[in-house]
Amino acid sequence: MKTVWALGIGASGSGYPNAAGVIALLSRQKGWHVVDRVRWMPDDVQLWRLAKGSGKERVRILSVLLCRLVFLPFDLVRARLADATVFAPYPALFLLAGARCLPHRLRPRIVADCFISIWDSGFSDRKVTANGGWIASAVKRFESWCLGAADAIVVDTFENRALFERDLALDAQKIHVLPLAVDVSKLMSLEPATIALSRPLRVLYVGTFVPLHGFPVIIDALKRLSEGDNVEIRVVGDGQDSGCLQDAMRVGFACKVEWIREWQSLDGLVGHYAWADVCLGVFGSDGKASRVLPFKVYAALAAGRVVVTQQEMGSPVAGRPPAITCQSNGASLAETLRQLASDPSEVMTHGLSGRRFFQTHLSEAAISDAWSRMWDAL
């Protein structure tokens, strides 16, 4: 029996689905005993608001964190006394920092869900401050120091594994690449995408508006599409680049564009994926954008929708997921959408191949096997 205590401060909601998905998935597997002792943050707390939110929002998030931080050392000692292996959900650094401050004899074995680097996300992706500045350097050293307390580090793509090894000076043997564990059963029940030339191609964008996603590229593509291109767009999300869309919406687009700004739960997103023929990935070009496979791509593959994304992308398995790729600029994206709108057979073909890839490599059975192999290797 594998005894696991899930401990730490956990980010929850549709923006951070992996940790809760891992706990639920392992709890359903024979031979696993999983105890959820995570001090979850409210679903409406998004960590990116610490960098770009209002002063009131920052105080609220910091208060939520501080109220949970005081319990972490006690949680760790209890796990050690119970001889339990700890699963630390994202963001695992809070728990790992506490573990670093404990004597070795009081530390349990820890598997840390790092997902993505905090330093890379904050300074390379969201541009909180200059990547080469002293603040960025201090955060980078702190993250590397914290991760030294983990016995195993879980990341989501082979490309992110290379970054953790190279830039954070971590032992590659400790870093394990595992697909995201998300419940997409309702998306799997949808019929794969089929369209007819009698209606417009329905294109869906879901996500936070951050540099990683390359949202200005998407807006530029929308400006290039005309009414005769037979394409309509639905945008679901909000974030630090939302001002770009606000300004563009005031001027207006030639094609139909709908913006749903409210934060959506996973259940709430199912209807949007059912509506869509094509789902947009990321267009942030190099850096972090070239190393991730975001949750929305998992969802699109599970739903049997065509994925259109940039040419450089990360993967949690050997081989790239099936997707239609283009250059990270508006002209290339707009032309790709025009071609899909004129060829319904291509939409069906890519939708079916995406679902087959998901079933083979990213399904619950595949993820469960990957976690068991990693756990046994410890």
CORSULHU-V9405 format. One record per residue. N is the residue number from 0. RES is the residue in one small letter. OMEGA is omega in whole degrees, -180 to 180 (999 if undefined). Layout:
{{N | RES | OMEGA} {N | RES | OMEGA}}
This chain:
{{0 | m | 177} {1 | k | -180} {2 | t | -175} {3 | v | 170} {4 | w | 173} {5 | a | -174} {6 | l | 174} {7 | g | 175} {8 | i | -174} {9 | g | 171} {10 | a | -174} {11 | s | -180} {12 | g | -175} {13 | s | 178} {14 | g | -178} {15 | y | -170} {16 | p | -166} {17 | n | -173} {18 | a | 178} {19 | a | 177} {20 | g | 178} {21 | v | -179} {22 | i | 180} {23 | a | -178} {24 | l | -178} {25 | l | 179} {26 | s | -179} {27 | r | -174} {28 | q | 177} {29 | k | 179} {30 | g | 178} {31 | w | 172} {32 | h | -173} {33 | v | 178} {34 | v | -179} {35 | d | 175} {36 | r | -179} {37 | v | 174} {38 | r | -173} {39 | w | 172} {40 | m | 178} {41 | p | -177} {42 | d | -176} {43 | d | 177} {44 | v | 176} {45 | q | -172} {46 | l | -179} {47 | w | -180} {48 | r | 174} {49 | l | -179} {50 | a | -170} {51 | k | -178} {52 | g | 178} {53 | s | 179} {54 | g | 179} {55 | k | -180} {56 | e | 179} {57 | r | 179} {58 | v | 180} {59 | r | -179} {60 | i | 179} {61 | l | 178} {62 | s | 177} {63 | v | -179} {64 | l | -176} {65 | l | 179} {66 | c | -180} {67 | r | -176} {68 | l | -173} {69 | v | -177} {70 | f | -171} {71 | l | 179} {72 | p | 179} {73 | f | 178} {74 | d | -178} {75 | l | -179} {76 | v | 178} {77 | r | 179} {78 | a | 180} {79 | r | 180} {80 | l | 179} {81 | a | -179} {82 | d | 180} {83 | a | 171} {84 | t | -175} {85 | v | 168} {86 | f | -178} {87 | a | -178} {88 | p | 175} {89 | y | -1} {90 | p | -172} {91 | a | -174} {92 | l | -179} {93 | f | 179} {94 | l | -178} {95 | l | 177} {96 | a | 176} {97 | g | 179} {98 | a | 179} {99 | r | -177} {100 | c | 179} {101 | l | 172} {102 | p | -177} {103 | h | -176} {104 | r | 180} {105 | l | -179} {106 | r | 171} {107 | p | 172} {108 | r | -172} {109 | i | 170} {110 | v | -172} {111 | a | 174} {112 | d | -178} {113 | c | 171} {114 | f | 175} {115 | i | 180} {116 | s | 176} {117 | i | 179} {118 | w | -178} {119 | d | -179} {120 | s | -176} {121 | g | -171} {122 | f | 175} {123 | s | -176} {124 | d | -172} {125 | r | 174} {126 | k | 178} {127 | v | 174} {128 | t | -177} {129 | a | -177} {130 | n | -179} {131 | g | -177} {132 | g | -176} {133 | w | 179} {134 | i | 178} {135 | a | 180} {136 | s | -180} {137 | a | 179} {138 | v | 179} {139 | k | 179} {140 | r | 180} {141 | f | 179} {142 | e | 178} {143 | s | 179} {144 | w | 179} {145 | c | -177} {146 | l | 176} {147 | g | 179} {148 | a | -177} {149 | a | 174} {150 | d | 175} {151 | a | -179} {152 | i | -178} {153 | v | 174} {154 | v | -169} {155 | d | 178} {156 | t | 177} {157 | f | 179} {158 | e | 175} {159 | n | 176} {160 | r | 179} {161 | a | 178} {162 | l | 179} {163 | f | -180} {164 | e | -174} {165 | r | -170} {166 | d | 180} {167 | l | 173} {168 | a | -180} {169 | l | 179} {170 | d | -177} {171 | a | -179} {172 | q | 180} {173 | k | -173} {174 | i | -177} {175 | h | 180} {176 | v | -179} {177 | l | 178} {178 | p | 176} {179 | l | 178} {180 | a | -178} {181 | v | -180} {182 | d | -179} {183 | v | -177} {184 | s | 179} {185 | k | 177} {186 | l | 179} {187 | m | -179} {188 | s | 180} {189 | l | 174} {190 | e | 177} {191 | p | -174} {192 | a | 171} {193 | t | 179} {194 | i | 176} {195 | a | -179} {196 | l | -178} {197 | s | 178} {198 | r | -179} {199 | p | 171} {200 | l | -178} {201 | r | -174} {202 | v | -176} {203 | l | 169} {204 | y | 177} {205 | v | 175} {206 | g | 175} {207 | t | -177} {208 | f | -180} {209 | v | -178} {210 | p | 178} {211 | l | -175} {212 | h | 178} {213 | g | -174} {214 | f | 175} {215 | p | 176} {216 | v | 180} {217 | i | 179} {218 | i | 178} {219 | d | 178} {220 | a | 180} {221 | l | 179} {222 | k | -178} {223 | r | -179} {224 | l | 179} {225 | s | 179} {226 | e | -179} {227 | g | 180} {228 | d | 174} {229 | n | -179} {230 | v | 171} {231 | e | -170} {232 | i | 170} {233 | r | 180} {234 | v | 179} {235 | v | 178} {236 | g | -178} {237 | d | 179} {238 | g | -170} {239 | q | 178} {240 | d | -176} {241 | s | 179} {242 | g | 178} {243 | c | -180} {244 | l | 178} {245 | q | -179} {246 | d | -179} {247 | a | -180} {248 | m | 178} {249 | r | 179} {250 | v | 180} {251 | g | 179} {252 | f | 176} {253 | a | 177} {254 | c | -179} {255 | k | 179} {256 | v | 177} {257 | e | -179} {258 | w | 174} {259 | i | -169} {260 | r | -175} {261 | e | 178} {262 | w | -174} {263 | q | 171} {264 | s | 178} {265 | l | 178} {266 | d | 179} {267 | g | -179} {268 | l | -176} {269 | v | -180} {270 | g | 179} {271 | h | 177} {272 | y | 177} {273 | a | 180} {274 | w | -167} {275 | a | 167} {276 | d | -175} {277 | v | 177} {278 | c | -179} {279 | l | 178} {280 | g | -178} {281 | v | -177} {282 | f | -179} {283 | g | 177} {284 | s | -173} {285 | d | -180} {286 | g | -175} {287 | k | -178} {288 | a | -179} {289 | s | -176} {290 | r | -173} {291 | v | 166} {292 | l | -171} {293 | p | -179} {294 | f | -177} {295 | k | 176} {296 | v | 173} {297 | y | -177} {298 | a | -180} {299 | a | 179} {300 | l | 180} {301 | a | -178} {302 | a | -178} {303 | g | 179} {304 | r | 177} {305 | v | 175} {306 | v | 172} {307 | v | -176} {308 | t | -180} {309 | q | -174} {310 | q | -179} {311 | e | 179} {312 | m | 178} {313 | g | 179} {314 | s | 177} {315 | p | -179} {316 | v | 175} {317 | a | -177} {318 | g | -177} {319 | r | 174} {320 | p | 178} {321 | p | 180} {322 | a | 172} {323 | i | -175} {324 | t | 177} {325 | c | 177} {326 | q | -177} {327 | s | 174} {328 | n | -174} {329 | g | -178} {330 | a | -179} {331 | s | 180} {332 | l | -180} {333 | a | -180} {334 | e | 178} {335 | t | 180} {336 | l | 177} {337 | r | -179} {338 | q | 179} {339 | l | 180} {340 | a | -178} {341 | s | -176} {342 | d | -179} {343 | p | -178} {344 | s | 179} {345 | e | 178} {346 | v | -180} {347 | m | -178} {348 | t | -178} {349 | h | 177} {350 | g | 180} {351 | l | -180} {352 | s | 177} {353 | g | 179} {354 | r | 178} {355 | r | 178} {356 | f | 180} {357 | f | -178} {358 | q | -177} {359 | t | -169} {360 | h | -171} {361 | l | -179} {362 | s | -180} {363 | e | -180} {364 | a | -179} {365 | a | -179} {366 | i | 178} {367 | s | 178} {368 | d | -180} {369 | a | 178} {370 | w | 179} {371 | s | 179} {372 | r | 179} {373 | m | -178} {374 | w | 179} {375 | d | 180} {376 | a | 178} {377 | l | 999}}
